[in-house]
Amino acid sequence: MGKLSGIELKRARLVPSSVFASPDEVVGSAELSRVQKIAILRRWEFDVRCTDSGGVDGQGLMLHQVHQALGALGVAPPAHRAPVVTH
């Protein structure tokens, strides 16, 4: 990947998959700070969780890749929240 322009950086923050081929590519970017990488990966995680396309298997694989990339940056995996039960 070449140098990111300001517009590409904004696009990466909004739709990471439109700029990066994989979460690992985000981690490997020499042009992004650690904070920027984490923000982009968190957005990618959000996008995967909110999409219905690709099926559960595709979502699970991509979430795994995003979590591995975050782990490579020293970010702990998200805590799983128990469902709220109301009576």
Rosetta blueprint (number, residue, H / E / L):
1 M L
2 G L
3 K L
4 L L
5 S L
6 G H
7 I H
8 E H
9 L H
10 K H
11 R H
12 A H
13 R H
14 L H
15 V L
16 P H
17 S H
18 S H
19 V L
20 F L
21 A L
22 S L
23 P H
24 D H
25 E H
26 V H
27 V H
28 G H
29 S L
30 A L
31 E L
32 L L
33 S L
34 R H
35 V H
36 Q H
37 K H
38 I H
39 A H
40 I H
41 L H
42 R H
43 R H
44 W H
45 E H
46 F H
47 D H
48 V H
49 R H
50 C H
51 T L
52 D L
53 S L
54 G L
55 G H
56 V H
57 D H
58 G H
59 Q H
60 G H
61 L H
62 M H
63 L H
64 H H
65 Q H
66 V H
67 H H
68 Q H
69 A H
70 L H
71 G H
72 A H
73 L L
74 G L
75 V L
76 A L
77 P L
78 P L
79 A L
80 H L
81 R L
82 A L
83 P L
84 V L
85 V L
86 T L
87 H L
